[in-house]
Amino acid sequence: MDQQEIFMAAYLDRDIKITFLDNLFVIGLYVHYYYFNNVIAICPEEAHDDTRLLVPMTAIKKIEPWYASGDYELED
């Protein structure tokens, strides 16, 4: 079997922000890319260790690095 290049290898195991076509977004750790169905697997920020979110490439508007500064939470 041919070895496939990792999609966005520089982002692997780092936090990313994915913005969807409707401008909603999710922040999480980029853990894998599945070539057979063209989806990105991320572990969302507020998820448990075994939770994965599969995001189809056709639903993505923008992917960018996310630098968690710790002060982005909403205040009461």
ZADO-1210 file (C-alpha; in nm, 4 decimals, padded with zeros to 6 digits):
<atoms>
<atom x="00.0000" y="00.0000" z="00.0000" code="MET" pos="1"/>
<atom x="00.1282" y="00.3465" z="-00.0866" code="ASP" pos="2"/>
<atom x="00.2168" y="00.5697" z="00.2014" code="GLN" pos="3"/>
<atom x="00.0094" y="00.8887" z="00.1938" code="GLN" pos="4"/>
<atom x="00.1331" y="01.2307" z="00.2922" code="GLU" pos="5"/>
<atom x="-00.0201" y="01.3686" z="00.6117" code="ILE" pos="6"/>
<atom x="-00.2643" y="01.6518" z="00.5436" code="PHE" pos="7"/>
<atom x="-00.1379" y="01.9706" z="00.7095" code="MET" pos="8"/>
<atom x="00.1462" y="01.7904" z="00.8855" code="ALA" pos="9"/>
<atom x="00.2588" y="02.1090" z="01.0641" code="ALA" pos="10"/>
<atom x="-00.0785" y="02.1272" z="01.2431" code="TYR" pos="11"/>
<atom x="-00.0801" y="01.7641" z="01.3629" code="LEU" pos="12"/>
<atom x="-00.1094" y="01.7337" z="01.7446" code="ASP" pos="13"/>
<atom x="-00.1685" y="02.1080" z="01.7785" code="ARG" pos="14"/>
<atom x="-00.4754" y="02.3142" z="01.8549" code="ASP" pos="15"/>
<atom x="-00.6633" y="02.4396" z="01.5498" code="ILE" pos="16"/>
<atom x="-00.9761" y="02.6414" z="01.4873" code="LYS" pos="17"/>
<atom x="-01.2046" y="02.5150" z="01.2117" code="ILE" pos="18"/>
<atom x="-01.4603" y="02.7603" z="01.0765" code="THR" pos="19"/>
<atom x="-01.7535" y="02.6025" z="00.8964" code="PHE" pos="20"/>
<atom x="-01.9334" y="02.7409" z="00.5910" code="LEU" pos="21"/>
<atom x="-02.2062" y="02.8914" z="00.8133" code="ASP" pos="22"/>
<atom x="-01.9370" y="03.0714" z="01.0237" code="ASN" pos="23"/>
<atom x="-01.9784" y="02.8489" z="01.3306" code="LEU" pos="24"/>
<atom x="-01.6477" y="02.7160" z="01.4583" code="PHE" pos="25"/>
<atom x="-01.4904" y="02.4462" z="01.6705" code="VAL" pos="26"/>
<atom x="-01.1556" y="02.4493" z="01.8510" code="ILE" pos="27"/>
<atom x="-00.9656" y="02.1325" z="01.9224" code="GLY" pos="28"/>
<atom x="-00.6551" y="01.9197" z="01.8882" code="LEU" pos="29"/>
<atom x="-00.5917" y="01.7948" z="01.5326" code="TYR" pos="30"/>
<atom x="-00.5321" y="01.4220" z="01.5710" code="VAL" pos="31"/>
<atom x="-00.5778" y="01.2555" z="01.2301" code="HIS" pos="32"/>
<atom x="-00.6899" y="01.2857" z="00.8680" code="TYR" pos="33"/>
<atom x="-00.8857" y="01.0003" z="00.7075" code="TYR" pos="34"/>
<atom x="-00.8221" y="00.9793" z="00.3331" code="TYR" pos="35"/>
<atom x="-01.0901" y="00.7188" z="00.2628" code="PHE" pos="36"/>
<atom x="-01.3750" y="00.9600" z="00.3428" code="ASN" pos="37"/>
<atom x="-01.1945" y="01.2961" z="00.3331" code="ASN" pos="38"/>
<atom x="-01.2493" y="01.4063" z="00.6952" code="VAL" pos="39"/>
<atom x="-01.0348" y="01.5652" z="00.9646" code="ILE" pos="40"/>
<atom x="-01.0502" y="01.4141" z="01.3136" code="ALA" pos="41"/>
<atom x="-01.0101" y="01.6518" z="01.6055" code="ILE" pos="42"/>
<atom x="-01.0467" y="01.6173" z="01.9793" code="CYS" pos="43"/>
<atom x="-01.2660" y="01.9125" z="02.0851" code="PRO" pos="44"/>
<atom x="-01.1394" y="02.1405" z="02.3597" code="GLU" pos="45"/>
<atom x="-01.4068" y="02.0461" z="02.6160" code="GLU" pos="46"/>
<atom x="-01.4169" y="01.6731" z="02.5298" code="ALA" pos="47"/>
<atom x="-01.3022" y="01.3627" z="02.7111" code="HIS" pos="48"/>
<atom x="-00.9838" y="01.1861" z="02.5979" code="ASP" pos="49"/>
<atom x="-01.1644" y="00.9329" z="02.3787" code="ASP" pos="50"/>
<atom x="-01.3976" y="01.1789" z="02.2018" code="THR" pos="51"/>
<atom x="-01.3316" y="01.2525" z="01.8355" code="ARG" pos="52"/>
<atom x="-01.5151" y="01.4916" z="01.6062" code="LEU" pos="53"/>
<atom x="-01.5015" y="01.4017" z="01.2372" code="LEU" pos="54"/>
<atom x="-01.5236" y="01.7117" z="01.0185" code="VAL" pos="55"/>
<atom x="-01.5821" y="01.6652" z="00.6433" code="PRO" pos="56"/>
<atom x="-01.3560" y="01.8788" z="00.4260" code="MET" pos="57"/>
<atom x="-01.6576" y="01.9954" z="00.2225" code="THR" pos="58"/>
<atom x="-01.8015" y="02.1687" z="00.5329" code="ALA" pos="59"/>
<atom x="-01.4878" y="02.3700" z="00.6124" code="ILE" pos="60"/>
<atom x="-01.4457" y="02.7350" z="00.5242" code="LYS" pos="61"/>
<atom x="-01.1149" y="02.7993" z="00.7019" code="LYS" pos="62"/>
<atom x="-00.8562" y="02.6163" z="00.9148" code="ILE" pos="63"/>
<atom x="-00.6152" y="02.8151" z="01.1277" code="GLU" pos="64"/>
<atom x="-00.3849" y="02.7607" z="01.4255" code="PRO" pos="65"/>
<atom x="-00.5294" y="02.8331" z="01.7678" code="TRP" pos="66"/>
<atom x="-00.3134" y="02.9760" z="02.0407" code="TYR" pos="67"/>
<atom x="-00.4946" y="02.9297" z="02.3697" code="ALA" pos="68"/>
<atom x="-00.4016" y="03.2220" z="02.5879" code="SER" pos="69"/>
<atom x="-00.6365" y="03.1197" z="02.8653" code="GLY" pos="70"/>
<atom x="-00.8245" y="03.4501" z="02.8694" code="ASP" pos="71"/>
<atom x="-01.0765" y="03.3881" z="02.5925" code="TYR" pos="72"/>
<atom x="-01.3569" y="03.2601" z="02.8156" code="GLU" pos="73"/>
<atom x="-01.6639" y="03.4748" z="02.8629" code="LEU" pos="74"/>
<atom x="-01.6960" y="03.6610" z="03.1893" code="GLU" pos="75"/>
<atom x="-02.0140" y="03.6608" z="03.4009" code="ASP" pos="76"/>
</atoms>
